Amino acid sequence: MDFEYSARTRALRERLDAFMAEHVYPAERRYFEEVAADRWGPPPILEELKQRAKAAQLWNLFLPDSDHGAGLTNVEYAPLCEVMGRVHFSSQIFNCSAPDTGNIETLIRYGSKSQNARWLPKLLDGETRSAFAMTEPEVASSDATNIRSTIVRDGDDYVVNGHKWWISGVGDRNCELIIFLGVSNAEAPKHNRHSMILIPRNAPGVEVIRPLTVFGYDDAPHGHMEMVFDNVRVPAENMLLGEGRGFEIAQGRLGPGRIHHCMRLIGLAERCLELMCRRVKSRIAFGRPIGEQSVTLERIAEARILIDQARLLIMKAAWMMDTVGNKVARTEIAMIKVAAPNMACKVIDWAIQAHGAAGLSEDFILANYYAHARKLRFADGPDEVHRNQIGRLELAKYEAA
Ligand SMILES: Cc1cc2nc3c(=O)[nH]c(=O)nc-3n(C[C@H](O)[C@H](O)[C@H](O)COP(=O)(O)OP(=O)(O)OC[C@H]3O[C@@H](n4cnc5c(N)ncnc54)[C@H](O)[C@@H]3O)c2cc1C
């Protein structure tokens, strides 16, 4: 990699690489075996590795501009996500995984003193996990103004009702907090109707209906759950920031999280390309290694081009977030949110093809990683919505003309 990283990033990356080599790659098989034995864990190996990461001070590396994190800029943190992304559960080892990172950032930015005192210490310590509940089966949720769950004031409480799905992280037994989006002021202007409220996972009326699957993977112990919130009563002080401010919070929440996902995808794609290269060098078909067939060479070259392009675009977006802020960087954030998952899907698909039928099996990580990359074309909004935004911002440049 020829990108000029800061001395601090280089030092952290070296330590992270060494930690992955010593502890994480050798534990991959054990992780999946433990998840198979106890679906909604968390697996003991994960807890063991978390303690090691904490001791090695590779902990809470996200959180730019905060006393709680390592104080890294987005440009400094992004390359570390790439290393973590090589093993898709590893970000949790360093307490840097979604949706906790986005939720922690939300609390730090918008939570009250008492909300933060209750929820933050355990989340920052990796003792508990959290979820973000927006999407609903009955409405097109890529347009968040459609969300129709309700949050109704009743004396000193709010009463929450709704049907949600694809709520990631609720499966984990350590999940204790759900940040919930719903309508609190139906008569208000479109972007002031919704609020976010904090709901304890164990509040009466919070029910999981079923885990959903992505191409058959339930992503245990994390999970993506269909849920019902049936007259869930929480104290009024659980309202985040204030009634009607849900969209304001959502805007602030998503930028950094998207960058983290995208950079992890770079690591994931790099690992799959590496597997592909190793495989095609050793398999012989029609008299020569598969790697020497021109179509394979072409795919390897194209994968290298796509990965490096995406990495540079992410670093540009991260640099803009650091220098001009998330709002001005919104085109770059949207561009990378489209580019990275599409790149990763393409590269992993080629890697699967190069492995023959084995690539589809669970003997290799490729099928699982393909499912992971594919879902990121929906999570945090589908490609089309981001493309629309990019297109509109491009056209806006010509408004005067
Ligand atoms: C694995 C996974 C995990 C997830 N985790 C969470 C979570 O933790 N919390 C949560 O709240 N949600 C989560 N989601 C849900 C995700 O955010 C939504 O799926 C996404 O916002 C799209 O909403 P929808 O599924 O309702 O699609 P719809 O809104 O019904 O859209 C369907 C399709 O319509 C097209 N479309 C939509 N808008 C436009 C447009 N403007 N122009 C052109 N075409 C358009 C797109 O192709 C889109 O895919 C997760 C999803 C997945 C797959």
The ligand as a Gaussian input file, in Angstrom:
#p B3LYP/6-31G(d) Opt

LIG

0 1
 C      -28.512000      -7.460000       6.801000
 C      -29.260000      -6.191000       7.008000
 C      -29.133000      -5.527000       8.213000
 C      -29.897000      -4.388000       8.467000
 N      -29.816000      -3.778000       9.694000
 C      -30.698000      -2.803000      10.011000
 C      -30.755000      -2.281000      11.349000
 O      -29.956000      -2.657000      12.224000
 N      -31.707000      -1.371000      11.648000
 C      -32.595000      -0.930000      10.720000
 O      -33.436000      -0.106000      11.057000
 N      -32.547000      -1.402000       9.433000
 C      -31.631000      -2.326000       9.050000
 N      -31.609000      -2.826000       7.776000
 C      -32.613000      -2.388000       6.812000
 C      -32.089000      -1.466000       5.723000
 O      -31.684000      -0.236000       6.261000
 C      -33.242000      -1.328000       4.712000
 O      -33.406000      -2.578000       4.091000
 C      -32.993000      -0.269000       3.679000
 O      -33.052000       1.022000       4.254000
 C      -34.035000      -0.334000       2.537000
 O      -35.343000      -0.321000       3.023000
 P      -36.385000      -1.435000       2.521000
 O      -35.763000      -2.756000       2.731000
 O      -37.686000      -1.137000       3.164000
 O      -36.475000      -1.242000       0.952000
 P      -37.563000      -0.360000       0.168000
 O      -37.607000       1.015000       0.747000
 O      -38.832000      -1.123000       0.067000
 O      -36.872000      -0.246000      -1.244000
 C      -36.846000      -1.364000      -2.166000
 C      -36.006000      -1.007000      -3.344000
 O      -36.583000       0.089000      -4.030000
 C      -35.571000       0.778000      -4.710000
 N      -35.618000       2.203000      -4.344000
 C      -35.926000       2.740000      -3.156000
 N      -35.828000       4.083000      -3.202000
 C      -35.478000       4.387000      -4.453000
 C      -35.233000       5.597000      -5.130000
 N      -35.321000       6.775000      -4.504000
 N      -34.891000       5.541000      -6.447000
 C      -34.775000       4.357000      -7.087000
 N      -35.011000       3.176000      -6.500000
 C      -35.335000       3.193000      -5.207000
 C      -34.227000       0.175000      -4.266000
 O      -33.783000      -0.756000      -5.238000
 C      -34.601000      -0.540000      -3.006000
 O      -33.709000      -1.605000      -2.720000
 C      -30.795000      -3.906000       7.467000
 C      -30.864000      -4.556000       6.225000
 C      -30.112000      -5.690000       5.986000
 C      -30.260000      -6.385000       4.683000

